[in-house]
Amino acid sequence: MKRFIAMLLIVLLAISFIGCSKSEQNVSENLEQKDWESILESSKGSTVNFYGWGGSDRINTWIDTYLAPRLKEEYDITLNRVPMNIDDILNKLLGEKQLDVKDGTIDVVWINGENFYTAKTNDLLYGPFTHKLPNFSKYVDADSVEVKYDFGFEVEGYEAPYGKAQFVMIYDKDRVQTVPRNHQELLELVKANPGKFTYPAPPDFTGSAFVRNIIYDIVGYEQFINMEADKEKIRKEIEPAIEFLKELKPYLWREGKTYPATIAQLDNMYSDKEIFMTMSYNPNSVSAGIISGQFPETTDSFVFDKGTIGNTHFLAIPFNSTNKEGALAVINFILTPEVQASKYNPENWGDLSVLDNSKLSQEEKSIFEAIKVGKGVVSLDELLSHRLPEMPANLVPIIEEIWLESIPEGE
């Protein structure tokens, strides 16, 4: 009798498991059939787990004190911010994919570049979904290269734009009298002031961008746009830039024997006056740093004469999110002029808007026009006229590998 009951329980549990799996599958299949009002209704009262880089107090504060309360007020959605490095996020999703985990804990992930390439090519993302977002259709130029492609890799609706970035160099005017406008002038400045400059070690996002900007300034960028991911071909192409970085190394902070691990560490070194320059993918972060007191009032920024790399960062939904409706509602809300303007304000974050200005009403434009960008920020006209495209995503990790092999720490 006991054996029969045990067998019956096993069968019932199996049926229950199959039923849950089918139910989850039906939710995904039926989501495409739902209209927007039904999606919003399904998301009410739910929690959306938002995973992404948590290394900036300013960004974290904006999410926690502006975005989360507004979502609760507008849609009765609780936004749960979970700080996690993207490598760990991808490893988590890859593990869940391999184990066929249906109930994931991530609903929205902040992602772009080679990480999106990895996620999409390994089927870690739900989509396409941007066609479901009313604000994407209303406010975003879907045909823009910076929306349609992510580091040269076609998005195909698997992520929605979150913000835009462009690399800038940041310096203290009291300590740097002549601004370097190219790699050679930077080398001369650093040689004349040994130990006062460095950059984060790749694969730190900003440190990797600095290396790619040096490559662009020395050998150009056009040849990389359609280049195959062949390590030896890439190594040969970027060799002049690698030689430059080798020449620069002895004059860096601590003679280039060690590098800051993160951009946050580099910013702290700058604010403590250990070094006289830092760098950022967010042009408005200069003003935000001055406002917060992290950077001195004499802080300013610049771009090289040949330009600097600009890109878009995105939001995606994992394949096994259990609250895809809530994720869609959150992403759609982030694409409103109100939220994009709040994010653009240097007092909050300073992140560039992803909205197409020509699609905004005059009233919506005025929200952005009223924002004071503040001190030390490169003008938007100068940024746009010096904006260079990103490399294809599959080349970036190869370049980082070559850097690690060619300019190792500790030498």
Helices and strands as residue ranges (DSSP letters): H 2-31, H 36-43, E 47-52, H 57-62, I 63-67, H 68-75, E 78-83, H 86-98, E 108-111, H 114-121, G 130-132, H 134-139, H 145-148, E 149-150, E 153-154, E 160-166, E 168-172, H 183-192, H 205-219, G 222-224, H 231-248, G 249-251, G 253-256, H 263-271, E 277-280, H 285-292, E 299-302, E 308-316, H 324-334, H 337-344, G 357-359, H 362-369, H 380-385, E 387-388, H 396-406
